Amino acid sequence: VFDDVSAVGDILSHVRGMDLVLEDYEFGDEPRPFLDLNIKYVRGHNYLDLVDELSSLSAVSAVCEQ
């Protein structure tokens, strides 16, 4: 979840720069702008590190898991 729709490109660029496999994503804007990312697990990456990394981005206001 994020506040500024213009941040979508920055968030996707950041995720791609983390050497992860971004299989697909969905953008939505109700009730607030969000990205639903489908990231394939890659050995050597820690899930909690990914959550921390995304949470630390200034444009991101919340990270939720499904």
PDB file of N, CA, C and O in Angstrom:
ATOM      1  N   VAL A   1       0.857  -1.172   0.000  1.00  0.00           N
ATOM      2  CA  VAL A   1       0.000   0.000   0.000  1.00  0.00           C
ATOM      3  C   VAL A   1       0.897   1.228   0.000  1.00  0.00           C
ATOM      4  O   VAL A   1       1.906   1.280   0.704  1.00  0.00           O
ATOM      5  N   PHE A   2       0.515   2.208  -0.798  1.00  0.00           N
ATOM      6  CA  PHE A   2       1.322   3.422  -0.852  1.00  0.00           C
ATOM      7  C   PHE A   2       0.408   4.613  -1.087  1.00  0.00           C
ATOM      8  O   PHE A   2      -0.756   4.450  -1.455  1.00  0.00           O
ATOM      9  N   ASP A   3       0.938   5.808  -0.875  1.00  0.00           N
ATOM     10  CA  ASP A   3       0.123   7.013  -0.942  1.00  0.00           C
ATOM     11  C   ASP A   3       0.172   7.725  -2.286  1.00  0.00           C
ATOM     12  O   ASP A   3      -0.799   8.376  -2.671  1.00  0.00           O
ATOM     13  N   ASP A   4       1.271   7.615  -2.998  1.00  0.00           N
ATOM     14  CA  ASP A   4       1.472   8.383  -4.224  1.00  0.00           C
ATOM     15  C   ASP A   4       1.529   7.441  -5.425  1.00  0.00           C
ATOM     16  O   ASP A   4       2.471   6.658  -5.552  1.00  0.00           O
ATOM     17  N   VAL A   5       0.536   7.511  -6.302  1.00  0.00           N
ATOM     18  CA  VAL A   5       0.452   6.628  -7.465  1.00  0.00           C
ATOM     19  C   VAL A   5       1.698   6.726  -8.344  1.00  0.00           C
ATOM     20  O   VAL A   5       2.062   5.756  -9.007  1.00  0.00           O
ATOM     21  N   SER A   6       2.343   7.869  -8.355  1.00  0.00           N
ATOM     22  CA  SER A   6       3.547   8.031  -9.182  1.00  0.00           C
ATOM     23  C   SER A   6       4.708   7.175  -8.685  1.00  0.00           C
ATOM     24  O   SER A   6       5.728   7.075  -9.368  1.00  0.00           O
ATOM     25  N   ALA A   7       4.579   6.559  -7.518  1.00  0.00           N
ATOM     26  CA  ALA A   7       5.651   5.739  -6.957  1.00  0.00           C
ATOM     27  C   ALA A   7       5.685   4.325  -7.524  1.00  0.00           C
ATOM     28  O   ALA A   7       6.634   3.588  -7.255  1.00  0.00           O
ATOM     29  N   VAL A   8       4.680   3.923  -8.302  1.00  0.00           N
ATOM     30  CA  VAL A   8       4.604   2.552  -8.824  1.00  0.00           C
ATOM     31  C   VAL A   8       5.888   2.172  -9.557  1.00  0.00           C
ATOM     32  O   VAL A   8       6.463   1.119  -9.283  1.00  0.00           O
ATOM     33  N   GLY A   9       6.337   2.995 -10.464  1.00  0.00           N
ATOM     34  CA  GLY A   9       7.553   2.700 -11.233  1.00  0.00           C
ATOM     35  C   GLY A   9       8.768   2.556 -10.347  1.00  0.00           C
ATOM     36  O   GLY A   9       9.590   1.666 -10.566  1.00  0.00           O
ATOM     37  N   ASP A  10       8.900   3.413  -9.350  1.00  0.00           N
ATOM     38  CA  ASP A  10      10.044   3.336  -8.429  1.00  0.00           C
ATOM     39  C   ASP A  10      10.015   2.044  -7.614  1.00  0.00           C
ATOM     40  O   ASP A  10      11.049   1.407  -7.412  1.00  0.00           O
ATOM     41  N   ILE A  11       8.829   1.664  -7.150  1.00  0.00           N
ATOM     42  CA  ILE A  11       8.709   0.437  -6.356  1.00  0.00           C
ATOM     43  C   ILE A  11       9.045  -0.784  -7.210  1.00  0.00           C
ATOM     44  O   ILE A  11       9.788  -1.660  -6.769  1.00  0.00           O
ATOM     45  N   LEU A  12       8.506  -0.849  -8.424  1.00  0.00           N
ATOM     46  CA  LEU A  12       8.803  -1.984  -9.308  1.00  0.00           C
ATOM     47  C   LEU A  12      10.281  -2.033  -9.673  1.00  0.00           C
ATOM     48  O   LEU A  12      10.870  -3.113  -9.715  1.00  0.00           O
ATOM     49  N   SER A  13      10.879  -0.890  -9.936  1.00  0.00           N
ATOM     50  CA  SER A  13      12.316  -0.848 -10.248  1.00  0.00           C
ATOM     51  C   SER A  13      13.140  -1.354  -9.077  1.00  0.00           C
ATOM     52  O   SER A  13      14.114  -2.085  -9.256  1.00  0.00           O
ATOM     53  N   HIS A  14      12.744  -0.961  -7.892  1.00  0.00           N
ATOM     54  CA  HIS A  14      13.476  -1.394  -6.698  1.00  0.00           C
ATOM     55  C   HIS A  14      13.381  -2.915  -6.533  1.00  0.00           C
ATOM     56  O   HIS A  14      14.386  -3.569  -6.252  1.00  0.00           O
ATOM     57  N   VAL A  15      12.195  -3.475  -6.703  1.00  0.00           N
ATOM     58  CA  VAL A  15      12.016  -4.924  -6.576  1.00  0.00           C
ATOM     59  C   VAL A  15      12.834  -5.650  -7.634  1.00  0.00           C
ATOM     60  O   VAL A  15      13.491  -6.646  -7.332  1.00  0.00           O
ATOM     61  N   ARG A  16      12.802  -5.167  -8.863  1.00  0.00           N
ATOM     62  CA  ARG A  16      13.593  -5.807  -9.938  1.00  0.00           C
ATOM     63  C   ARG A  16      15.087  -5.718  -9.651  1.00  0.00           C
ATOM     64  O   ARG A  16      15.838  -6.623 -10.015  1.00  0.00           O
ATOM     65  N   GLY A  17      15.522  -4.655  -9.013  1.00  0.00           N
ATOM     66  CA  GLY A  17      16.932  -4.482  -8.670  1.00  0.00           C
ATOM     67  C   GLY A  17      17.389  -5.371  -7.524  1.00  0.00           C
ATOM     68  O   GLY A  17      18.586  -5.460  -7.249  1.00  0.00           O
ATOM     69  N   MET A  18      16.453  -6.028  -6.856  1.00  0.00           N
ATOM     70  CA  MET A  18      16.793  -6.913  -5.738  1.00  0.00           C
ATOM     71  C   MET A  18      17.140  -8.321  -6.206  1.00  0.00           C
ATOM     72  O   MET A  18      17.309  -9.217  -5.379  1.00  0.00           O
ATOM     73  N   ASP A  19      17.249  -8.532  -7.503  1.00  0.00           N
ATOM     74  CA  ASP A  19      17.608  -9.831  -8.063  1.00  0.00           C
ATOM     75  C   ASP A  19      16.601 -10.909  -7.665  1.00  0.00           C
ATOM     76  O   ASP A  19      16.975 -12.026  -7.306  1.00  0.00           O
ATOM     77  N   LEU A  20      15.317 -10.552  -7.735  1.00  0.00           N
ATOM     78  CA  LEU A  20      14.225 -11.487  -7.485  1.00  0.00           C
ATOM     79  C   LEU A  20      13.522 -11.777  -8.797  1.00  0.00           C
ATOM     80  O   LEU A  20      13.721 -11.067  -9.783  1.00  0.00           O
ATOM     81  N   VAL A  21      12.705 -12.812  -8.815  1.00  0.00           N
ATOM     82  CA  VAL A  21      11.928 -13.127  -9.995  1.00  0.00           C
ATOM     83  C   VAL A  21      10.516 -12.579  -9.781  1.00  0.00           C
ATOM     84  O   VAL A  21       9.716 -13.164  -9.050  1.00  0.00           O
ATOM     85  N   LEU A  22      10.225 -11.457 -10.423  1.00  0.00           N
ATOM     86  CA  LEU A  22       8.906 -10.846 -10.352  1.00  0.00           C
ATOM     87  C   LEU A  22       8.069 -11.458 -11.465  1.00  0.00           C
ATOM     88  O   LEU A  22       8.196 -11.075 -12.628  1.00  0.00           O
ATOM     89  N   GLU A  23       7.208 -12.416 -11.107  1.00  0.00           N
ATOM     90  CA  GLU A  23       6.442 -13.138 -12.118  1.00  0.00           C
ATOM     91  C   GLU A  23       5.329 -12.283 -12.712  1.00  0.00           C
ATOM     92  O   GLU A  23       5.116 -12.296 -13.925  1.00  0.00           O
ATOM     93  N   ASP A  24       4.626 -11.550 -11.874  1.00  0.00           N
ATOM     94  CA  ASP A  24       3.622 -10.614 -12.363  1.00  0.00           C
ATOM     95  C   ASP A  24       3.203  -9.703 -11.214  1.00  0.00           C
ATOM     96  O   ASP A  24       3.598  -9.897 -10.064  1.00  0.00           O
ATOM     97  N   TYR A  25       2.407  -8.722 -11.553  1.00  0.00           N
ATOM     98  CA  TYR A  25       1.919  -7.809 -10.526  1.00  0.00           C
ATOM     99  C   TYR A  25       0.589  -7.228 -10.981  1.00  0.00           C
ATOM    100  O   TYR A  25       0.260  -7.214 -12.167  1.00  0.00           O
ATOM    101  N   GLU A  26      -0.160  -6.752  -9.999  1.00  0.00           N
ATOM    102  CA  GLU A  26      -1.436  -6.106 -10.275  1.00  0.00           C
ATOM    103  C   GLU A  26      -1.474  -4.790  -9.515  1.00  0.00           C
ATOM    104  O   GLU A  26      -1.135  -4.732  -8.333  1.00  0.00           O
ATOM    105  N   PHE A  27      -1.885  -3.748 -10.197  1.00  0.00           N
ATOM    106  CA  PHE A  27      -2.035  -2.437  -9.578  1.00  0.00           C
ATOM    107  C   PHE A  27      -3.514  -2.197  -9.328  1.00  0.00           C
ATOM    108  O   PHE A  27      -4.355  -2.514 -10.170  1.00  0.00           O
ATOM    109  N   GLY A  28      -3.824  -1.639  -8.178  1.00  0.00           N
ATOM    110  CA  GLY A  28      -5.201  -1.278  -7.861  1.00  0.00           C
ATOM    111  C   GLY A  28      -5.215   0.041  -7.111  1.00  0.00           C
ATOM    112  O   GLY A  28      -4.175   0.515  -6.655  1.00  0.00           O
ATOM    113  N   ASP A  29      -6.384   0.628  -6.984  1.00  0.00           N
ATOM    114  CA  ASP A  29      -6.439   1.915  -6.294  1.00  0.00           C
ATOM    115  C   ASP A  29      -7.606   2.037  -5.327  1.00  0.00           C
ATOM    116  O   ASP A  29      -7.951   3.148  -4.924  1.00  0.00           O
ATOM    117  N   GLU A  30      -8.216   0.933  -4.948  1.00  0.00           N
ATOM    118  CA  GLU A  30      -9.328   0.991  -3.999  1.00  0.00           C
ATOM    119  C   GLU A  30      -9.034   0.125  -2.793  1.00  0.00           C
ATOM    120  O   GLU A  30      -8.649  -1.026  -3.000  1.00  0.00           O
ATOM    121  N   PRO A  31      -9.173   0.549  -1.597  1.00  0.00           N
ATOM    122  CA  PRO A  31      -9.522   1.910  -1.201  1.00  0.00           C
ATOM    123  C   PRO A  31      -8.326   2.857  -1.256  1.00  0.00           C
ATOM    124  O   PRO A  31      -8.500   4.075  -1.252  1.00  0.00           O
ATOM    125  N   ARG A  32      -7.099   2.297  -1.308  1.00  0.00           N
ATOM    126  CA  ARG A  32      -5.882   3.102  -1.473  1.00  0.00           C
ATOM    127  C   ARG A  32      -5.031   2.427  -2.530  1.00  0.00           C
ATOM    128  O   ARG A  32      -5.194   1.234  -2.784  1.00  0.00           O
ATOM    129  N   PRO A  33      -4.116   3.175  -3.154  1.00  0.00           N
ATOM    130  CA  PRO A  33      -3.255   2.559  -4.178  1.00  0.00           C
ATOM    131  C   PRO A  33      -2.450   1.385  -3.601  1.00  0.00           C
ATOM    132  O   PRO A  33      -1.921   1.463  -2.492  1.00  0.00           O
ATOM    133  N   PHE A  34      -2.372   0.296  -4.382  1.00  0.00           N
ATOM    134  CA  PHE A  34      -1.601  -0.861  -3.933  1.00  0.00           C
ATOM    135  C   PHE A  34      -1.000  -1.586  -5.126  1.00  0.00           C
ATOM    136  O   PHE A  34      -1.461  -1.450  -6.259  1.00  0.00           O
ATOM    137  N   LEU A  35       0.038  -2.359  -4.842  1.00  0.00           N
ATOM    138  CA  LEU A  35       0.616  -3.295  -5.801  1.00  0.00           C
ATOM    139  C   LEU A  35       0.515  -4.676  -5.182  1.00  0.00           C
ATOM    140  O   LEU A  35       0.905  -4.879  -4.033  1.00  0.00           O
ATOM    141  N   ASP A  36      -0.006  -5.616  -5.938  1.00  0.00           N
ATOM    142  CA  ASP A  36      -0.041  -7.013  -5.527  1.00  0.00           C
ATOM    143  C   ASP A  36       1.053  -7.693  -6.343  1.00  0.00           C
ATOM    144  O   ASP A  36       0.893  -7.904  -7.546  1.00  0.00           O
ATOM    145  N   LEU A  37       2.167  -8.038  -5.691  1.00  0.00           N
ATOM    146  CA  LEU A  37       3.328  -8.599  -6.378  1.00  0.00           C
ATOM    147  C   LEU A  37       3.350 -10.115  -6.230  1.00  0.00           C
ATOM    148  O   LEU A  37       3.119 -10.641  -5.141  1.00  0.00           O
ATOM    149  N   ASN A  38       3.627 -10.811  -7.320  1.00  0.00           N
ATOM    150  CA  ASN A  38       3.822 -12.252  -7.294  1.00  0.00           C
ATOM    151  C   ASN A  38       5.305 -12.487  -7.532  1.00  0.00           C
ATOM    152  O   ASN A  38       5.786 -12.416  -8.663  1.00  0.00           O
ATOM    153  N   ILE A  39       6.022 -12.769  -6.450  1.00  0.00           N
ATOM    154  CA  ILE A  39       7.476 -12.925  -6.509  1.00  0.00           C
ATOM    155  C   ILE A  39       7.825 -14.383  -6.278  1.00  0.00           C
ATOM    156  O   ILE A  39       7.438 -14.973  -5.269  1.00  0.00           O
ATOM    157  N   LYS A  40       8.550 -14.953  -7.209  1.00  0.00           N
ATOM    158  CA  LYS A  40       8.985 -16.344  -7.085  1.00  0.00           C
ATOM    159  C   LYS A  40      10.147 -16.415  -6.101  1.00  0.00           C
ATOM    160  O   LYS A  40      11.083 -15.619  -6.169  1.00  0.00           O
ATOM    161  N   TYR A  41      10.074 -17.361  -5.200  1.00  0.00           N
ATOM    162  CA  TYR A  41      11.140 -17.544  -4.214  1.00  0.00           C
ATOM    163  C   TYR A  41      12.446 -17.897  -4.916  1.00  0.00           C
ATOM    164  O   TYR A  41      12.485 -18.749  -5.805  1.00  0.00           O
ATOM    165  N   VAL A  42      13.484 -17.240  -4.507  1.00  0.00           N
ATOM    166  CA  VAL A  42      14.818 -17.500  -5.045  1.00  0.00           C
ATOM    167  C   VAL A  42      15.719 -17.845  -3.864  1.00  0.00           C
ATOM    168  O   VAL A  42      15.774 -17.111  -2.877  1.00  0.00           O
ATOM    169  N   ARG A  43      16.419 -18.963  -3.975  1.00  0.00           N
ATOM    170  CA  ARG A  43      17.316 -19.364  -2.882  1.00  0.00           C
ATOM    171  C   ARG A  43      18.287 -18.234  -2.559  1.00  0.00           C
ATOM    172  O   ARG A  43      18.769 -17.527  -3.444  1.00  0.00           O
ATOM    173  N   GLY A  44      18.552 -18.091  -1.296  1.00  0.00           N
ATOM    174  CA  GLY A  44      19.478 -17.053  -0.863  1.00  0.00           C
ATOM    175  C   GLY A  44      18.766 -15.776  -0.461  1.00  0.00           C
ATOM    176  O   GLY A  44      19.388 -14.873   0.099  1.00  0.00           O
ATOM    177  N   HIS A  45      17.465 -15.681  -0.738  1.00  0.00           N
ATOM    178  CA  HIS A  45      16.692 -14.514  -0.327  1.00  0.00           C
ATOM    179  C   HIS A  45      15.823 -14.896   0.864  1.00  0.00           C
ATOM    180  O   HIS A  45      15.209 -15.963   0.890  1.00  0.00           O
ATOM    181  N   ASN A  46      15.785 -14.028   1.821  1.00  0.00           N
ATOM    182  CA  ASN A  46      15.000 -14.241   3.020  1.00  0.00           C
ATOM    183  C   ASN A  46      13.712 -13.443   2.920  1.00  0.00           C
ATOM    184  O   ASN A  46      13.730 -12.250   2.617  1.00  0.00           O
ATOM    185  N   TYR A  47      12.609 -14.102   3.175  1.00  0.00           N
ATOM    186  CA  TYR A  47      11.297 -13.459   3.082  1.00  0.00           C
ATOM    187  C   TYR A  47      11.206 -12.228   3.993  1.00  0.00           C
ATOM    188  O   TYR A  47      10.716 -11.180   3.572  1.00  0.00           O
ATOM    189  N   LEU A  48      11.669 -12.352   5.219  1.00  0.00           N
ATOM    190  CA  LEU A  48      11.589 -11.226   6.160  1.00  0.00           C
ATOM    191  C   LEU A  48      12.454 -10.057   5.704  1.00  0.00           C
ATOM    192  O   LEU A  48      12.094  -8.898   5.913  1.00  0.00           O
ATOM    193  N   ASP A  49      13.586 -10.355   5.084  1.00  0.00           N
ATOM    194  CA  ASP A  49      14.422  -9.287   4.528  1.00  0.00           C
ATOM    195  C   ASP A  49      13.689  -8.549   3.416  1.00  0.00           C
ATOM    196  O   ASP A  49      13.789  -7.328   3.304  1.00  0.00           O
ATOM    197  N   LEU A  50      12.956  -9.286   2.600  1.00  0.00           N
ATOM    198  CA  LEU A  50      12.180  -8.676   1.522  1.00  0.00           C
ATOM    199  C   LEU A  50      11.110  -7.748   2.096  1.00  0.00           C
ATOM    200  O   LEU A  50      10.943  -6.625   1.621  1.00  0.00           O
ATOM    201  N   VAL A  51      10.396  -8.207   3.103  1.00  0.00           N
ATOM    202  CA  VAL A  51       9.365  -7.381   3.742  1.00  0.00           C
ATOM    203  C   VAL A  51       9.995  -6.125   4.342  1.00  0.00           C
ATOM    204  O   VAL A  51       9.466  -5.026   4.178  1.00  0.00           O
ATOM    205  N   ASP A  52      11.119  -6.283   5.034  1.00  0.00           N
ATOM    206  CA  ASP A  52      11.811  -5.123   5.622  1.00  0.00           C
ATOM    207  C   ASP A  52      12.259  -4.140   4.547  1.00  0.00           C
ATOM    208  O   ASP A  52      12.117  -2.927   4.703  1.00  0.00           O
ATOM    209  N   GLU A  53      12.796  -4.669   3.466  1.00  0.00           N
ATOM    210  CA  GLU A  53      13.292  -3.830   2.372  1.00  0.00           C
ATOM    211  C   GLU A  53      12.154  -3.011   1.757  1.00  0.00           C
ATOM    212  O   GLU A  53      12.288  -1.804   1.552  1.00  0.00           O
ATOM    213  N   LEU A  54      11.046  -3.671   1.469  1.00  0.00           N
ATOM    214  CA  LEU A  54       9.906  -2.966   0.886  1.00  0.00           C
ATOM    215  C   LEU A  54       9.309  -1.965   1.872  1.00  0.00           C
ATOM    216  O   LEU A  54       8.905  -0.870   1.482  1.00  0.00           O
ATOM    217  N   SER A  55       9.256  -2.337   3.132  1.00  0.00           N
ATOM    218  CA  SER A  55       8.710  -1.442   4.157  1.00  0.00           C
ATOM    219  C   SER A  55       9.554  -0.192   4.338  1.00  0.00           C
ATOM    220  O   SER A  55       9.044   0.857   4.731  1.00  0.00           O
ATOM    221  N   SER A  56      10.840  -0.305   4.052  1.00  0.00           N
ATOM    222  CA  SER A  56      11.750   0.825   4.267  1.00  0.00           C
ATOM    223  C   SER A  56      11.657   1.889   3.168  1.00  0.00           C
ATOM    224  O   SER A  56      12.170   2.996   3.334  1.00  0.00           O
ATOM    225  N   LEU A  57      11.002   1.558   2.040  1.00  0.00           N
ATOM    226  CA  LEU A  57      10.874   2.530   0.959  1.00  0.00           C
ATOM    227  C   LEU A  57       9.966   3.670   1.409  1.00  0.00           C
ATOM    228  O   LEU A  57       8.898   3.432   1.971  1.00  0.00           O
ATOM    229  N   SER A  58      10.385   4.887   1.165  1.00  0.00           N
ATOM    230  CA  SER A  58       9.619   6.039   1.642  1.00  0.00           C
ATOM    231  C   SER A  58       8.215   6.101   1.037  1.00  0.00           C
ATOM    232  O   SER A  58       7.302   6.635   1.666  1.00  0.00           O
ATOM    233  N   ALA A  59       8.031   5.570  -0.155  1.00  0.00           N
ATOM    234  CA  ALA A  59       6.711   5.621  -0.815  1.00  0.00           C
ATOM    235  C   ALA A  59       5.741   4.583  -0.277  1.00  0.00           C
ATOM    236  O   ALA A  59       4.535   4.693  -0.495  1.00  0.00           O
ATOM    237  N   VAL A  60       6.251   3.574   0.426  1.00  0.00           N
ATOM    238  CA  VAL A  60       5.426   2.465   0.896  1.00  0.00           C
ATOM    239  C   VAL A  60       4.924   2.744   2.296  1.00  0.00           C
ATOM    240  O   VAL A  60       5.707   3.052   3.194  1.00  0.00           O
ATOM    241  N   SER A  61       3.604   2.637   2.485  1.00  0.00           N
ATOM    242  CA  SER A  61       3.054   2.878   3.823  1.00  0.00           C
ATOM    243  C   SER A  61       2.684   1.585   4.534  1.00  0.00           C
ATOM    244  O   SER A  61       2.503   1.599   5.752  1.00  0.00           O
ATOM    245  N   ALA A  62       2.564   0.458   3.815  1.00  0.00           N
ATOM    246  CA  ALA A  62       2.271  -0.832   4.447  1.00  0.00           C
ATOM    247  C   ALA A  62       2.647  -1.967   3.513  1.00  0.00           C
ATOM    248  O   ALA A  62       2.543  -1.844   2.293  1.00  0.00           O
ATOM    249  N   VAL A  63       3.083  -3.072   4.098  1.00  0.00           N
ATOM    250  CA  VAL A  63       3.364  -4.297   3.358  1.00  0.00           C
ATOM    251  C   VAL A  63       2.535  -5.389   4.006  1.00  0.00           C
ATOM    252  O   VAL A  63       2.630  -5.615   5.212  1.00  0.00           O
ATOM    253  N   CYS A  64       1.726  -6.064   3.211  1.00  0.00           N
ATOM    254  CA  CYS A  64       0.841  -7.124   3.711  1.00  0.00           C
ATOM    255  C   CYS A  64       1.161  -8.406   2.952  1.00  0.00           C
ATOM    256  O   CYS A  64       1.546  -8.371   1.784  1.00  0.00           O
ATOM    257  N   GLU A  65       0.998  -9.529   3.628  1.00  0.00           N
ATOM    258  CA  GLU A  65       1.234 -10.801   2.960  1.00  0.00           C
ATOM    259  C   GLU A  65      -0.072 -11.553   2.790  1.00  0.00           C
ATOM    260  O   GLU A  65      -1.016 -11.386   3.562  1.00  0.00           O
ATOM    261  N   GLN A  66      -0.100 -12.387   1.758  1.00  0.00           N
ATOM    262  CA  GLN A  66      -1.297 -13.212   1.516  1.00  0.00           C
ATOM    263  C   GLN A  66      -0.893 -14.649   1.448  1.00  0.00           C
ATOM    264  O   GLN A  66      -1.741 -15.520   1.251  1.00  0.00           O
TER     265      GLN A  66
END
